[in-house]
Every structure is written in C-alpha cells, then in structure tokens.
Amino acid sequence: MTDPESARKLQELLAQLDATLGELEASDDSEAAVDRLATMADLAREVQTEVDRLRRESPEGDARS
C-alpha cells in the first residue's frame, strides 16, 4: 500500500471512529453503548496497526516517533 492509500485508509478509519463516537454520545441504551465501545476499540486497533505498518515501511523507520 502506498503512503497516499495509507493516508486515505487512516482518514476513513478515523471518520468511522468519529461517527461511532457520535452514536455513542447520542445513545441512552447501555447495551448499544457497549457495542459502540467495542466497535471503537476495534477501529482503534486497526488505526494502530496501520500506523505501525507505515512506521516500518517508512524510509526513516522510527525516526518519526
């Protein structure tokens, strides 16, 4: 995956995370809240995986950290 593709994927994941947060904030249902939190955790893991992959593939390696 190229850097522009990775950036687009990260933007999509962050948009999904933001939308899910909005759903969580709008819900009064505790069961739905648990589901939204689980979804957010999954999305956050995907974001972290993508960031880690970009760092590994970066010419500077971990120099960006």
N, C-alpha and C positions, 0 to 999 in steps of 0.2 A: 504494500500500500504506500502511495506517495504521501509526502507531507500535506499537500492540499486535500487529498482524500481523507487523511487522518484528521486534519483540522475540521473538515466538514462533518466527519463522524462524531468527533468530540462535541461540536456545536449541536448536533442532533441529540446526542445523549444528554447534554446539559439542558436542552429545551424540554426533553421528556422529564427530566428531573424536576425542573421548574414547574411544569404542568402538573406533575404528581403532587408537588408541594401545595400548589393551589387547591387541588382536590382535597388534600388532607386538611387544609385550613378551613375549607368550606363544609366539611362533613361533621356532623354531630354523632354519627354512628361509630361506636368504638370498634366494632368488628371491621368496618370499612377502613378505619384509621390504621388498624394493624396491617391490613392488606396493603394500604398505601405505603406504610413504613417499610414493609418487606420489599415492595417494588422499588422504593428509593434506595434501599440497601443494595439490591441487585444492580441498579443503574450506577450507583457509586462504585461498585466493584468493576463494572465494565469501563467506567471512566479511568479508574486507576490502572487497569490492565492496558488500556490504550496509551496512557501517559508513560507507563513503564516501557512499553514497546517502542515508543518514539524516542525515549532516552537511550535505549540500547542501540537503536539504528542511527542515532544522531552522530555526525562526524565528531562532535565534541564530547560524546559519551556523557558522563555525569557532570561535566563542567557547567551545565546549565543549572544544576541544583543549587 
